[in-house]
Amino acid sequence: MAPEIEALRKRLTFVKAPQADKETQTSVSGTVAEVLSAVRQEGDAALRRYSKAFDKIEPEAFEVTLEEREAAVAKLDPQTRADTEFAIGNVRAFAEAQLKTMLPLEIELRPGLHLGHRVIPVARVGAYVPGGRYPLLSAPIMTIVPAKVAGCAEVVACLPPTAAEAMIAGCHLSGADRIFRVGGAQAIAAMAFGTESIPAVHKIVGPGNAYVNEAKRQVFGPVGIDQLAGPSEIYTLADETGNAEIIATDLLAQAEHDVHTRVGLITTHRPLADAVIAEVERQLETLSTAAVARVAWERQGEVTVCESEADLIAYSDWIAAEHLQVHTRDAKALAARLSGYGSLFIGTKASVVYSDKCCGTNHTLPTMGAGRYTGGLWVGSYVKIATHQWLEDEGVATVAPPAVRQSASEGLEGHRRAAALRLEKPELFA
């Protein structure tokens, strides 16, 4: 931990601190490596073996047919379909607006020296769609829709064979070109290396369990990934104007995701800290998902009091929470001073749940402090900014001499010759 953070933490009052992780860290890397190797060598045969072993299902075919896709959509409750299409429309519209900010570039930096870049879609993307405890219909929307907006030629979706049929409908409505019933690390392997049934992709996106995360880490390099996502996180920043009922409700809404979810309050007002703790306990008594949410709160719940707003900002930026809510007197002013977060929810009316489901921003966000250096999944994750250059004689005359001298000083004779050739024998380039 950096010295300045250690000094900051000494000024904080941890009214409720997260428990030390007492669980033994089971190493999944070996198992994942075996799965990757087997799928790479055996293809579909390995997928069938792992599907039977892990999911207790041995599918006749991995790919979901068009008839099956349409049937899954037809079975959706009409309101569920309408709400899904509402979310798709918002995510698509926001992604389209974002894409418009990413423009190709052509400049003449110096006379005769032309530089530029193009915005090129990734050709084939693989979207991992988790099964999970609940059928999260928003999951395929967040990974597939921006890819289609970006112009990716083909989007391949993989989801566990045990996933609810509604998830297939979500993939179809979101625009997946092909859908496969393959989950876990074996799905990541299939998309990374390709099998007889599943094409190899160029980039893999989407969250999953520890095995999926580790598989993404191990295949990264020849294949791109979006990020390595840990358990979900929500923190709220509040001053004396904060409302304990609102804050507790929002924390528990995220805590019900998983027992490993991190939930926290950072405040400058001690009475609010105490009130939120009491309100969380009160709400847990009637929350139907308390079996999960209570464990998350007891293990990872944090309530911290800061001496000043400056300390509140500094501590929040270091935490860099996946979801960061701002419940202060002037929320917009404070939000403008924050720099570490996945997505920011400004004011009490901006609920994390709206982003999770349907408001238009992407819910696939950095966790475990990664918000200090990166943002979340967005339309820009599906394109490459690739540079180019072309020179006229005047440009060669400008850049060749310093390139020749620098190459010589570095002892790179081949470089020096290549740089000098265009000056010394211009007739070769007429």
Order of alpha helices (4+ residues) and beta strands (2+ residues): alpha-beta-alpha-alpha-alpha-alpha-beta-beta-beta-alpha-beta-alpha-beta-alpha-beta-alpha-beta-beta-alpha-beta-alpha-alpha-beta-alpha-beta-alpha-beta-alpha-beta-alpha-alpha
